[in-house]
Amino acid sequence: MDTLKVRDAKDVEAAVRAAIAGDQPLEIIGHGSKRLIGQPMATNAVLDLSALNAVTSYEPNELIITVQAGAPLSDVLSLIDSKNQQFAFEPMNTSMLLGTPDIGTIGGMIGAGLAGPRRIKAGGARDHLLGAHAVSGFGDSFKAGGRVVKNVTGYDLCKLLAGSWGTLAVMTEVTLKVMPRPESERTLVLRGLDDVSANKAMTAALGSPFDVSGAAHVPNSVFRADTGGVGDLGSVQAAVTLLRLEGITGSASHRAGALAKLLAPFGSAEIVEDAASAAIWSSVRDIRPFAANGSLGAWPVWRIACPPASGGVLGERLARDTGGDVIYDWGGGLIWAALPPKPDAQAALVRQRAEEASGHATLIRASEEVRRNVDVFHPQAGGLAALGERVRQSFDPKNILNRGRMLRGAAA
């Protein structure tokens, strides 16, 4: 396979134009940490952005950072952490789930758009993307957005790039909003609730005035896996429902106590503080109980988004019908499901259950053979699919960029 290593945006333009001229689709990668997600692509050329790894500008006082797309995410996180700042949407680290090295990039973070537990409060990656420089499938550079929050007149094109999996344009540089890291955090732990009761407790917490920034539930069956983080809570026999509060120390402590009283009908809550709390949410964010090197590492993993109030019933039915395990995040609005291996990863059943709950399901981890034979991304209704295709064609009319990654059969 040919690998084209670019040095700057001009190189990217030249590579895309050459690909257009030769009708040669390109696989776009930073370090390739998420190559195992999506439909297998038919290409023999890789556009490698790893050399675009500079932090162009960082202004902590203005809460913005501009960085090239190939910059390692871990390095950028360390940089902003040194200034007590963070990406508030908590980008997921997929390395443990996929069994790949921890080499994700900023471009991959935006292209995947996989936000963590704080999504319910802070929004997703697209909400923190202020601007982007990219090269379209025409081989032309363009700029969208800017360096301040209120900079948009007309269409906010950079938002389309978040979650597009590299199918619209090749990002070369992005500007992101950063936020101060909370001084302290507290996690309330309720034990022994079933999925539906936990869903009700999370709904009550999120509807309270106590500014909950994380709401997750880990059923007891999950503790048979190698959990790390979550498993440190003690008993492996009881499910745990987790609720996070962040802020200055006095406020976080007061709100945690008040929320514990509000949730008393669901049981007595333990309170875990700071470093121990952070370890728990890191495990939830990265779905470590389903890690590739754990006891469920050979099982396909689905990511199901649904209305939060429907999550408990949906997850409980899915686990019962498949014999799999589920983890709930976003107050029940996000379900991670690890299912016993089958040739189709039980796609028909998963999608049926998700659609019954007005949700959608994405197959995040599976073998190449399985991903080749099932739809990795949830099939869209006719009108929505046609609109999506029109958007894609407006960016990449010859389908040069990551051809077939999001639509089965499109790689042919």
HUGI-V817636 format. One record per run of one state. SS is the DSSP state (alpha for helix, beta for strand, coil for the rest). FROM is the first residue (numbers start at 1). TO is the last residue. Records with the same first field share a line. If there is no record, write none. Layout:
SS->FROM-TO + FROM-TO
This chain:
coil->1-1 + 6-8 + 22-25 + 30-44 + 49-54 + 63-63 + 69-71 + 82-84 + 87-90 + 92-94 + 99-104 + 113-114 + 116-118 + 123-124 + 137-140 + 146-157 + 162-168 + 178-178 + 181-183 + 192-194 + 207-211 + 219-219 + 225-228 + 234-239 + 248-248 + 263-263 + 267-269 + 287-287 + 291-299 + 306-307 + 323-324 + 333-333 + 340-346 + 357-359 + 366-367 + 374-381 + 396-400 + 402-412
beta->2-5 + 26-29 + 45-48 + 55-59 + 64-68 + 72-72 + 85-86 + 91-91 + 105-105 + 115-115 + 129-136 + 141-145 + 169-177 + 179-180 + 184-191 + 212-218 + 240-247 + 270-273 + 300-305 + 325-329 + 334-339 + 360-365 + 401-401
alpha->9-21 + 60-62 + 73-81 + 95-98 + 106-112 + 119-122 + 125-128 + 158-161 + 195-206 + 220-224 + 229-233 + 249-262 + 264-266 + 274-286 + 288-290 + 308-322 + 330-332 + 347-356 + 368-373 + 382-395
